[in-house]
Amino acid sequence: MPPSTSSLHAPSGLPSAEVMPIPNKTIIEKKSSVYAGVVRDLNDSRGRSLPFNPATAFRAAYESLSIDAIGTKSVSMQKVWHLIQALVGEGLTHRNVSRKMSLVVGARHHLEWGHEKYILETINSHPALAALGGSVGNLQKIRAFLRVRLRDQGVLDFDATDLRRQPPVDTTWQQIYFCLRTGYYDEARQVAQSSRTAYNFAPLLADWISTNGAVSPETALAASEECDKMLRMGDRPGRPGYDRKKLLLYAIICGCRRQIERMLKDLPTLFNTIEDFLWFKLSALREYTNASSSNLMNEGLVPYTLDDLQSYLNKFEPSYYTKNGKDPLVYPYILFLSIQLLPAILYLSKEVGEDGYHVDAVHISIALADHSVLPDGIGSGQKIGVMDACAEAASIIRQYGSIYLRNGNIDLALEYYAQAAAAMGGGEASWIGEGHADKQRQRSLMLKQLLMEILLRDGGIQLLLGPSGMGEEGELKKYMMDWRSRQQFLLEAAHRCQEAGLYDKAVEIHKRVGAFAMALQTINKCLSDAVCAMARSMLDGESRAAALIHSGNEILETARYSSEASIQEKDLISEQQTVLRQLEAILHIYRLARAGQTVDALRETIRLPFLHLDPKAPNVTVDIFRNLSPHVQACVPDLLKVALNCIDNVRDTDGTLRAVKSKIANLVASNMSRNWPQDLYQKVAQCI
């Protein structure tokens, strides 16, 4: 069982003069505010192909809030952010290692950084014992730390002045171990090379350091043999044993699962803290590949792997690590240290409380997704694929962005939606079209969907497209640089608007794209509805109709001076202009009838060419609706009723009105299949 105690303290972190704390706000509001600023900067940098380190920036933003109480919990969010920064290795390059092993190295370096803070605190707490003096070298720090740690064991070898007295305590293995544990690799190698005790160990250590742990089979075998000797020797009463730090060091170099498990079984009190335990495991594990491990397997040296570590840690419930919730960040911290990135994020995202850990989870997702490491941090035994890891992160980021959308903050919603799509596409590489083709396709689909959500909101067109054009002056150009892509996206968006009944938005988008005929068609549809509403005495019909006619005329004027309209487009515009004028004529008739000018209303109705109601003209048998727009057709039943009402209020002095009635009756009779309103049929029957 790993130790459940932690020796970690809250780190001081990085200075951040740019990000200022926000007073009089909740922790969640403060976090959300400073993190949002980083997301904006990240998107801006990625959009312009400029370098940006998101983990470093998020950590600095968090530290600017100064909200971690010192000493109350062993793991703070500040420490988690330092770990995230170390995992992705911003500003560092780990050569000759895979991406997954690079994460392991980053986790190890984070623990070494924490241990350095611990030894400095120990030295500062015991200045007389440590006797550091004016020395500030790394090896001097380790020796000062050992003076405090081994203060009850006598004179230490590096302090001995008279070797003729009682032999001093040999600290060779202690010095090497604590140099490595603190990240002082050069000093560890220096001690090993200068010591007769560790002379045979020095080349093994050099191999481990130079290869980031991926030692040669020969090195692993030599270390394994030495481990076996020590394990057989044991700590026997009355006989000299071995330095446990020496056993740990050889086990790290060897990386053999069998020996590591036996050592931990035989020596259950080997580690005082879970950080020491994890550092040892992370230092000892190897990346298992058939090619690299076949020689070791032949020698019986099955390597200790990351899967082994994850499986072991996952045997224990989260409550074991968090002390039943008293130290809530320990469990996700352990998950991050063991490269179980996605499980850690999912755990944090469900911690919806006043500390706002779910807000941190969103931005940790953004940082890890930007570095494309989430597929390598799925964790042992998880039943999700590589694409699912990206999708999980994208979903968390998207849900967070949708909160801003619901609250009307479409600017910030756009920033987070852009990051959600980037997470789906594989992070930074997706911004420039690199990476896996399937990921790029997934990113494109999600980006279109999310941009569509924003476009359909109030202010969305202005934000994405700017004051004019197809997005050249708005935010859309950041995410769709190709003109054709923007055009296709906007046409799809306009169609969605029409389906959702957002006709004003559909018209505006069609105008921006230059699809004037489609904009006019939507205007005509709405005008038809308004004219019908007016016929049924609805109050807003006339004002709405007047506004639509004005918009239609503006579109016609714009189209007239547009140089981009093709001949085919001009023909379509002409067709829609005809429909607009027909609807305008019907509207004029309704206004006359409503004003009591029945003779004028009737005269204008008879003049409509598509109805063929002229009493002097011969009867027609052709289908008058064949070439008539559906929007005009929808107005015909009400128009005929208005005409019949006008006839009822005008004296027929010469039989003209009787002829008009007859033509209306014939028109209605020949269109019985259209299921016009019943009251029209009744009105016609009364007039015959």
C-alpha positions in Angstrom: 0.0 0.0 0.0 1.4 3.4 -0.9 1.9 5.9 1.9 -1.1 8.1 2.3 0.9 11.0 3.9 2.2 13.9 1.9 5.1 16.1 2.7 4.3 18.7 0.0 3.8 22.4 0.8 2.2 25.1 -1.4 4.9 26.4 -3.8 5.6 30.1 -4.2 5.0 29.9 -8.0 5.8 32.3 -10.8 5.4 36.1 -10.5 2.6 37.6 -12.6 2.4 41.3 -12.8 0.1 41.3 -15.8 -2.9 39.5 -14.1 -4.5 41.5 -11.3 -6.7 39.9 -8.6 -10.4 40.7 -8.7 -11.8 41.9 -5.4 -15.3 41.2 -3.9 -15.9 38.1 -6.1 -16.3 34.4 -5.3 -13.4 32.1 -5.9 -15.2 30.7 -8.9 -15.7 34.1 -10.4 -12.1 35.1 -9.8 -10.8 31.9 -11.4 -13.2 32.2 -14.4 -12.1 35.8 -15.0 -8.3 35.3 -15.0 -8.5 32.0 -16.9 -10.7 33.6 -19.6 -8.0 36.2 -20.2 -5.5 33.4 -20.8 -7.9 31.6 -23.2 -8.2 34.8 -25.2 -4.4 35.2 -25.4 -4.0 31.5 -26.3 -6.5 31.7 -29.2 -5.0 34.9 -30.4 -1.5 33.4 -30.4 -2.6 30.2 -32.1 -4.6 32.1 -34.7 -1.5 34.1 -35.6 1.0 31.2 -35.3 2.8 32.8 -32.4 4.4 30.7 -29.6 2.3 30.5 -26.3 2.7 28.3 -23.2 -0.8 27.7 -21.9 0.1 25.8 -18.8 2.6 28.4 -17.7 0.1 31.2 -18.4 -2.7 29.4 -16.5 -0.5 28.8 -13.6 0.6 32.4 -13.4 -3.0 33.5 -13.7 -4.0 31.2 -10.8 -1.1 32.3 -8.6 -2.1 36.0 -9.1 -5.3 35.3 -7.1 -3.4 34.2 -4.0 -6.3 32.1 -2.9 -4.4 29.0 -1.6 -4.3 29.0 2.2 -0.8 27.9 3.3 -0.6 24.7 5.3 -4.3 23.8 5.3 -4.0 21.0 2.7 -1.0 19.0 1.5 -1.9 19.5 -2.2 -3.1 22.8 -3.5 -4.3 23.8 -7.0 -1.2 25.8 -7.2 0.8 22.6 -6.9 -1.4 20.9 -9.4 -0.8 23.7 -12.0 3.0 23.3 -11.4 2.6 19.6 -12.1 0.7 20.2 -15.3 3.4 22.7 -16.4 6.0 20.0 -15.7 4.1 17.3 -17.4 3.9 19.1 -20.7 7.5 20.3 -20.4 6.9 23.8 -21.7 10.3 25.3 -22.6 11.9 21.9 -22.3 12.7 19.1 -24.7 13.2 15.4 -23.6 15.3 13.8 -26.3 15.0 10.2 -27.3 11.8 9.5 -25.4 8.3 8.9 -26.5 5.5 11.4 -25.7 4.2 9.1 -22.9 7.7 8.8 -21.3 8.1 12.5 -21.7 5.1 12.9 -19.4 6.7 10.4 -17.0 9.9 12.5 -17.0 7.9 15.6 -16.4 6.1 14.1 -13.4 9.4 13.0 -12.0 10.9 16.4 -12.4 7.9 17.9 -10.6 8.5 15.7 -7.6 12.2 16.6 -7.7 11.2 20.2 -7.6 9.0 19.6 -4.6 11.8 17.8 -2.8 14.2 20.6 -3.4 11.8 22.9 -1.7 11.5 20.4 1.2 15.3 20.2 1.7 15.7 23.9 1.7 12.9 24.3 4.2 14.6 21.6 6.4 17.9 23.5 6.1 16.3 26.8 7.0 14.5 25.2 9.9 17.8 23.9 11.4 20.5 26.4 10.3 23.0 25.5 13.1 22.8 21.8 12.4 22.8 22.2 8.6 25.9 24.5 8.7 25.4 25.5 5.1 27.3 28.7 5.6 28.0 30.7 2.5 28.0 27.6 0.2 25.1 27.6 -2.3 26.1 24.7 -4.6 23.7 21.8 -5.0 25.9 19.2 -3.4 26.5 21.5 -0.4 22.7 21.8 0.0 22.4 18.0 0.0 25.1 17.6 2.6 23.6 20.3 4.8 20.3 18.4 4.5 22.0 15.2 5.5 23.6 16.8 8.6 20.0 17.5 9.8 18.6 14.1 8.7 21.5 12.0 10.1 22.2 14.1 13.1 22.0 11.2 15.5 24.3 8.9 13.6 27.7 10.5 14.4 30.2 12.3 12.2 29.5 12.1 8.5 32.2 11.2 6.1 32.2 14.6 4.3 32.7 16.4 7.7 35.4 14.0 9.1 38.7 15.7 9.8 40.6 13.1 11.8 40.1 9.7 10.1 42.2 8.0 12.9 39.3 8.3 15.2 36.0 6.3 15.0 35.2 5.7 11.3 32.7 8.3 10.0 29.3 7.5 8.7 29.6 6.6 5.0 26.9 8.7 3.2 27.8 7.9 -0.4 24.5 6.2 -1.2 22.6 8.8 0.8 24.2 11.6 -1.2 23.6 9.9 -4.6 20.0 9.1 -3.7 19.1 12.5 -2.4 20.9 14.2 -5.3 18.8 12.2 -7.7 15.6 12.7 -5.6 16.1 16.5 -5.8 16.9 16.6 -9.5 20.7 17.2 -9.0 21.7 14.7 -11.6 25.2 16.1 -12.3 26.0 16.1 -8.6 24.8 12.5 -8.2 27.1 11.4 -11.1 29.9 13.5 -9.5 29.6 11.7 -6.1 29.4 8.3 -7.8 32.5 8.9 -9.9 34.6 10.2 -7.0 33.7 7.5 -4.5 35.4 4.1 -4.3 32.2 2.7 -2.7 30.1 3.6 -5.8 32.8 3.2 -8.4 31.0 0.3 -10.1 27.7 2.1 -9.9 28.9 5.2 -11.7 28.7 4.0 -15.3 25.3 2.5 -14.6 24.1 5.8 -13.3 25.6 7.7 -16.2 23.7 5.4 -18.6 20.4 6.0 -16.8 20.8 9.8 -16.7 21.9 10.1 -20.4 19.0 7.9 -21.6 16.3 9.3 -19.3 15.9 5.8 -17.8 16.0 3.8 -21.0 19.2 2.0 -20.1 20.9 -0.7 -22.2 20.1 -4.4 -21.5 23.7 -4.8 -20.2 23.2 -2.0 -17.7 19.8 -3.4 -16.5 21.3 -6.9 -16.1 24.3 -5.7 -14.1 22.0 -3.7 -11.8 19.6 -6.6 -11.4 22.4 -8.9 -10.3 23.5 -6.4 -7.6 19.8 -6.1 -6.5 19.5 -9.9 -6.1 22.7 -10.0 -4.0 21.3 -7.4 -1.6 17.9 -8.9 -1.4 19.4 -12.3 -0.6 21.6 -10.7 2.0 18.8 -8.9 3.8 19.0 -7.1 7.1 20.3 -9.9 9.3 20.7 -9.3 13.0 24.3 -9.2 14.1 25.7 -9.1 10.5 26.4 -6.0 8.4 23.6 -5.4 5.9 23.4 -3.0 3.1 22.4 0.6 2.7 18.7 0.8 1.7 19.4 3.8 -0.5 21.9 1.6 -2.4 19.1 -1.0 -3.0 16.7 1.7 -4.2 19.3 3.1 -6.6 20.1 -0.2 -8.2 16.4 -1.1 -8.4 15.8 2.2 -10.3 18.6 1.4 -12.8 17.4 -2.2 -13.2 13.7 -1.4 -13.6 12.7 -5.1 -13.0 9.1 -5.7 -11.9 10.0 -8.8 -9.9 12.7 -7.1 -7.9 10.7 -3.9 -7.3 7.7 -5.9 -6.1 9.8 -8.1 -3.8 11.6 -5.1 -2.4 8.4 -3.3 -1.5 7.0 -6.5 0.0 10.1 -7.2 2.1 10.5 -3.6 3.2 7.0 -2.1 3.6 8.3 1.0 5.5 10.8 1.9 2.8 9.0 5.2 2.0 7.7 7.8 4.4 5.6 9.7 1.9 3.6 9.0 -1.2 5.8 11.4 -3.1 8.9 9.4 -2.4 7.1 6.2 -3.3 5.9 7.7 -6.6 9.2 9.2 -7.5 10.8 5.8 -7.1 8.2 4.1 -9.2 8.4 6.8 -11.9 12.2 6.6 -12.0 12.2 2.8 -12.2 9.5 2.2 -14.8 10.3 1.5 -18.4 8.3 1.8 -21.6 7.5 -1.7 -22.7 8.0 -2.4 -26.4 8.6 -5.8 -28.0 11.9 -4.7 -29.5 13.4 -3.0 -26.4 12.3 -5.6 -23.9 12.9 -8.9 -25.7 16.5 -9.2 -24.5 15.6 -8.3 -20.9 12.7 -10.8 -21.0 15.1 -13.5 -22.1 17.1 -12.8 -18.9 14.0 -12.9 -16.8 13.9 -9.1 -16.3 10.3 -8.2 -17.0 10.3 -4.4 -16.9 8.1 -2.4 -14.5 5.7 -0.3 -16.7 3.4 2.6 -16.3 0.4 0.2 -16.6 1.8 -1.6 -13.5 2.0 1.6 -11.5 -1.5 2.7 -12.6 -3.1 -0.6 -11.8 -1.5 -0.7 -8.4 -2.6 2.9 -7.5 -6.1 2.2 -8.8 -6.6 -0.6 -6.3 -7.3 2.0 -3.6 -10.5 4.1 -3.4 -10.2 7.9 -3.9 -11.2 8.3 -0.2 -8.0 6.6 0.8 -5.9 9.3 -0.8 -8.2 12.2 0.2 -8.6 11.1 3.8 -12.3 10.9 3.2 -12.5 14.3 1.5 -10.3 16.3 4.0 -7.6 16.7 1.4 -9.6 16.7 -1.9 -6.9 17.3 -4.4 -4.6 14.5 -3.4 -6.4 11.9 -5.5 -6.5 13.9 -8.8 -2.9 14.8 -8.0 -1.9 11.1 -7.8 -3.8 10.5 -11.0 -1.9 13.3 -12.8 1.5 12.0 -11.4 0.7 8.5 -12.7 -0.2 10.0 -16.2 -3.9 9.2 -15.8 -4.7 12.6 -17.2 -8.2 12.1 -18.4 -9.5 10.3 -15.2 -8.0 13.2 -13.2 -9.8 15.8 -15.3 -13.1 13.9 -15.1 -12.8 13.6 -11.3 -12.1 17.3 -10.9 -14.9 18.3 -13.3 -17.4 16.6 -11.0 -16.1 18.5 -7.9 -18.7 21.3 -8.2 -18.2 23.3 -5.0 -17.2 26.7 -3.8 -13.6 26.0 -4.5 -14.4 25.8 -8.2 -12.3 22.8 -9.0 -14.5 22.1 -12.0 -13.4 25.4 -13.4 -9.8 24.4 -13.0 -10.6 21.1 -14.7 -11.8 22.9 -17.8 -8.6 24.9 -18.1 -6.3 22.0 -17.3 -8.1 20.2 -20.2 -7.3 23.2 -22.5 -3.6 23.1 -21.5 -3.2 19.4 -21.9 -5.3 19.3 -25.1 -3.2 22.0 -26.6 -0.1 19.9 -26.1 -1.8 16.8 -27.6 -1.0 14.6 -24.7 -4.5 13.5 -23.6 -4.5 10.3 -25.8 -1.4 9.2 -23.8 -3.1 9.9 -20.5 -6.2 7.7 -20.7 -5.1 5.5 -17.8 -4.9 1.8 -17.2 -8.1 -0.3 -17.8 -10.0 2.6 -19.3 -12.4 1.5 -22.0 -12.1 4.6 -24.2 -10.1 5.2 -27.4 -7.8 7.9 -28.5 -10.5 9.9 -30.3 -12.7 9.5 -27.2 -10.1 11.1 -25.0 -10.1 14.2 -27.2 -13.9 14.2 -27.4 -14.2 14.0 -23.6 -12.0 17.0 -23.1 -13.8 18.9 -25.9 -17.1 18.1 -24.3 -16.0 19.5 -20.9 -14.7 22.7 -22.6 -17.8 23.1 -24.7 -20.1 22.7 -21.8 -18.2 25.4 -19.9 -18.4 27.7 -23.0 -22.1 27.1 -23.3 -22.6 28.7 -19.8 -21.3 32.0 -21.2 -23.6 31.5 -24.3 -26.7 31.1 -22.1 -25.7 34.2 -20.1 -25.4 36.2 -23.3 -21.6 36.5 -23.3 -21.1 35.3 -26.8 -17.6 36.7 -27.0 -16.3 34.4 -24.3 -18.4 31.5 -25.5 -16.6 31.8 -28.9 -13.2 31.7 -27.2 -14.1 28.5 -25.4 -15.9 27.0 -28.4 -12.7 27.5 -30.4 -10.7 25.6 -27.8 -13.3 22.8 -27.7 -12.9 22.3 -31.4 -9.1 22.5 -31.1 -9.2 19.8 -28.4 -11.2 17.6 -30.7 -8.6 18.2 -33.5 -5.5 17.5 -31.5 -4.5 20.8 -30.0 -2.0 23.3 -31.3 -1.4 21.3 -34.5 -5.0 21.6 -35.5 -4.8 25.4 -35.9 -2.5 25.0 -38.9 -4.1 22.0 -40.4 -1.5 19.5 -39.2 -2.1 16.2 -37.4 -4.3 13.2 -38.1 -6.8 13.7 -41.0 -9.7 12.2 -39.0 -9.0 14.5 -36.1 -9.0 17.5 -38.5 -12.3 16.4 -39.9 -13.8 16.1 -36.4 -12.5 19.5 -35.5 -14.0 21.0 -38.6 -17.4 19.5 -37.9 -17.4 20.6 -34.3 -16.2 24.1 -35.1 -19.0 24.6 -37.7 -21.6 23.4 -35.2 -20.3 25.6 -32.4 -19.9 28.7 -34.7 -23.5 28.0 -35.9 -24.7 28.2 -32.3 -23.1 31.6 -31.8 -24.2 32.9 -35.2 -27.8 32.2 -34.3 -27.6 34.1 -31.0 -28.4 37.8 -30.6 -25.2 39.7 -31.7 -23.8 36.6 -33.3 -23.8 38.0 -36.8 -22.1 41.2 -35.7 -19.4 39.3 -33.7 -18.6 36.7 -36.4 -19.1 38.7 -39.5 -18.3 42.3 -38.4 -20.1 45.4 -39.7 -20.1 44.2 -43.3 -19.0 41.3 -45.6 -18.6 37.6 -45.0 -16.4 37.7 -41.9 -13.4 39.5 -43.2 -14.0 42.2 -40.5 -15.2 39.8 -37.8 -14.1 36.8 -35.8 -15.1 34.2 -38.4 -11.9 34.8 -40.5 -9.8 33.5 -37.5 -11.4 30.1 -37.8 -12.2 29.9 -41.5 -9.6 31.7 -43.5 -10.8 30.3 -46.8 -13.4 32.4 -48.6 -15.2 29.4 -50.0 -15.4 27.7 -46.6 -16.9 30.8 -45.1 -19.4 31.1 -47.9 -20.6 27.5 -47.6 -20.8 27.8 -43.8 -22.9 30.9 -44.0 -25.3 29.4 -46.6 -25.8 26.4 -44.3 -26.3 28.8 -41.4 -28.9 30.8 -43.3 -30.7 27.5 -44.1 -30.7 26.6 -40.4 -32.1 30.1 -39.6 -35.0 29.5 -42.0 -35.7 26.1 -40.4 -35.7 27.7 -37.0 -37.9 30.6 -38.0 -35.2 33.1 -37.6 -36.0 34.8 -40.9 -34.4 38.2 -40.2 -31.1 36.5 -39.5 -31.5 34.4 -42.6 -32.0 37.5 -44.7 -29.0 39.3 -43.2 -26.7 36.3 -43.8 -27.9 35.9 -47.4 -27.2 39.5 -48.0 -23.7 39.2 -46.5 -23.0 36.3 -48.8 -24.4 38.1 -51.8 -27.3 35.6 -52.3 -29.7 38.4 -52.9 -32.4 36.2 -54.6 -32.5 33.9 -51.6 -32.7 36.9 -49.3 -35.6 38.2 -51.3 -37.3 34.8 -51.3 -37.2 34.9 -47.5 -38.5 38.5 -47.5 -41.4 37.4 -49.7 -42.2 34.4 -47.5 -42.4 36.7 -44.4 -44.3 39.4 -46.4 -46.9 36.8 -47.5 -47.4 35.8 -43.8 -47.8 39.5 -42.9 -50.3 40.2 -45.7 -52.3 37.2 -44.6 -52.2 38.4 -41.0 -53.4 41.8 -42.1 -56.3 40.2 -44.0 -57.3 38.5 -40.8 -57.3 41.9 -38.9 -54.1 41.2 -36.9 -52.7 44.4 -35.6 -49.0 43.9 -36.4 -49.6 42.8 -40.0 -49.4 46.2 -41.7 -46.4 47.6 -39.9 -44.5 44.3 -40.4 -45.4 44.2 -44.1 -44.2 47.8 -44.6 -40.9 47.0 -43.0 -40.4 43.9 -45.2 -41.2 45.8 -48.4 -38.6 48.4 -47.3 -36.0 45.6 -46.7 -36.8 44.1 -50.1 -36.3 47.3 -51.9 -33.0 47.8 -50.1 -31.9 44.4 -51.3 -32.9 45.1 -54.8 -30.9 48.4 -54.7 -27.8 46.6 -53.4 -28.1 43.8 -55.9 -28.4 46.4 -58.7 -24.9 47.7 -58.0 -23.3 44.4 -57.1 -20.6 43.3 -59.5 -20.6 39.7 -58.2 -24.1 38.7 -59.3 -24.1 36.2 -62.2 -26.6 36.3 -65.0 -28.4 33.3 -63.4 -28.5 35.2 -60.1 -29.9 38.3 -61.8 -32.7 36.2 -63.3 -33.6 34.7 -59.9 -33.6 38.2 -58.4 -36.0 39.4 -61.2 -38.3 36.5 -60.4 -38.4 37.4 -56.7 -38.8 41.1 -57.5 -42.0 40.2 -59.4 -43.3 38.3 -56.4 -42.4 41.2 -54.1 -44.4 43.6 -56.4 -47.4 41.2 -56.5 -47.5 41.0 -52.7 -47.1 44.7 -52.5 -50.1 45.1 -54.8 -52.2 42.8 -52.6 -51.2 44.8 -49.5 -52.3 48.0 -51.3 -55.7 46.5 -52.0 -56.1 45.5 -48.3 -55.2 49.1 -47.3 -57.9 50.5 -49.6 -60.5 48.1 -48.4 -59.7 48.8 -44.8 -60.0 52.6 -45.5 -63.5 52.0 -47.0 -62.3 52.7 -50.6 -64.1 49.6 -51.8 -64.4 50.7 -55.5 -60.7 51.5 -55.7 -59.9 48.2 -53.9 -62.1 46.3 -56.3 -60.6 48.0 -59.3 -57.0 47.2 -58.2 -58.1 43.5 -57.6 -59.5 43.2 -61.2 -56.2 44.7 -62.5 -54.1 41.9 -61.0 -52.9 40.0 -64.1 -52.4 36.6 -62.3 -56.1 36.4 -61.2 -57.7 37.0 -64.6 -60.8 38.7 -63.1 -61.2 41.4 -65.8 -65.0 41.1 -66.8 -64.2 42.2 -70.4 -61.7 39.5 -70.9 -62.7 36.0 -72.1 -62.7 33.2 -69.5 -59.4 31.2 -69.3 -59.1 27.5 -68.7 -55.4 27.4 -67.9 -54.1 26.8 -64.4 -53.4 30.3 -63.3 -51.4 29.0 -60.3 -48.9 27.0 -62.4 -46.3 29.9 -62.5 -47.5 31.7 -59.4 -45.2 31.9 -56.4 -46.4 29.8 -53.4 -46.1 33.0 -51.3 -48.6 34.8 -53.6 -50.8 31.7 -53.8 -51.2 31.7 -50.0 -52.8 35.2 -50.2 -55.4 34.4 -52.9 -58.2 32.9 -50.7 -58.2 36.0 -48.4 -57.9 38.3 -51.4 -61.0 36.7 -53.1 -63.0 37.1 -49.8 -62.0 40.8 -49.7 -63.1 41.2 -53.3 -66.4 39.6 -52.6 -66.9 41.9 -49.6 -66.2 44.9 -51.7 -68.7 43.7 -54.4 -71.3 43.5 -51.6 -70.8 47.2 -50.8 -70.9 48.5 -54.4 -74.0 48.9 -56.7 -73.8 46.9 -59.9 -75.2 49.4 -62.5 -74.1 47.6 -65.7 -73.6 43.9 -64.8 -69.9 44.3 -64.5 -69.8 43.1 -60.9 -72.0 40.1 -61.7 -69.3 39.1 -64.3 -66.6 39.5 -61.7 -68.5 37.4 -59.3 -68.9 34.7 -62.0 -65.1 34.7 -62.6 -64.4 34.4 -58.9 -66.9 31.5 -58.6 -65.3 29.8 -61.6 -61.8 30.3 -60.1 -62.8 28.8 -56.8 -64.7 25.9 -58.4 -61.6 25.0 -60.6 -59.4 24.9 -57.4 -61.6 22.9 -55.1 -58.6 20.5 -54.6 -56.6 23.2 -52.9 -58.8 23.0 -49.7 -59.3 26.7 -49.3 -61.0 28.0 -46.2 -64.6 26.9 -45.8 -65.9 30.4 -45.3 -64.7 31.3 -48.8 -66.8 28.6 -50.3 -69.8 29.8 -48.3 -69.2 33.3 -49.4 -69.1 32.3 -53.1 -72.3 30.2 -52.6 -74.1 33.2 -51.2 -73.1 35.4 -54.1 -74.2 33.1 -56.9 
